[in-house]
């Protein structure tokens, strides 16, 4: 569980650092969510 949280925090931090516009932020958040969903599916 700690590994999952660390991954989530890393994705959030990288997506916030990479976005330059509101549209870009939305796309980054969506991609981060997809990665989290994939990680959750793999951990089942």
C-alpha positions as CSV (number, residue, x, y, z in Angstrom):
1,X,0.0,0.0,0.0
2,X,2.9,2.4,0.8
3,X,4.3,1.7,-2.7
4,X,1.0,2.6,-4.3
5,X,0.8,5.8,-2.4
6,X,4.4,6.7,-3.3
7,X,3.6,6.0,-7.0
8,X,0.5,8.2,-6.7
9,X,2.4,11.1,-5.2
10,X,5.1,10.8,-7.8
11,X,2.6,10.9,-10.6
12,X,0.8,13.9,-9.1
13,X,4.0,15.8,-8.6
14,X,5.2,15.1,-12.2
15,X,1.9,16.0,-13.7
16,X,1.7,19.3,-11.9
17,X,5.3,20.2,-12.9
18,X,4.6,19.3,-16.6
19,X,1.4,21.2,-17.1
20,X,1.5,24.8,-18.5
21,X,-2.2,25.4,-19.1
22,X,-5.5,24.4,-17.6
23,X,-6.2,22.1,-20.5
24,X,-2.7,20.6,-20.1
25,X,-3.4,20.0,-16.4
26,X,-6.6,18.2,-17.2
27,X,-4.8,15.9,-19.6
28,X,-2.0,15.3,-17.2
29,X,-4.4,14.4,-14.4
30,X,-6.3,12.1,-16.7
31,X,-3.1,10.3,-17.7
32,X,-2.1,10.0,-14.0
33,X,-5.5,8.5,-13.2
34,X,-5.1,6.0,-15.9
35,X,-1.7,5.0,-14.6
36,X,-3.1,4.7,-11.1
37,X,-5.9,2.5,-12.4
38,X,-3.5,0.3,-14.2
39,X,-1.4,-0.1,-11.1
40,X,-4.4,-0.9,-9.0
41,X,-5.5,-3.6,-11.5
42,X,-2.0,-5.2,-11.5
43,X,-2.0,-5.3,-7.7
44,X,-5.2,-7.4,-7.5
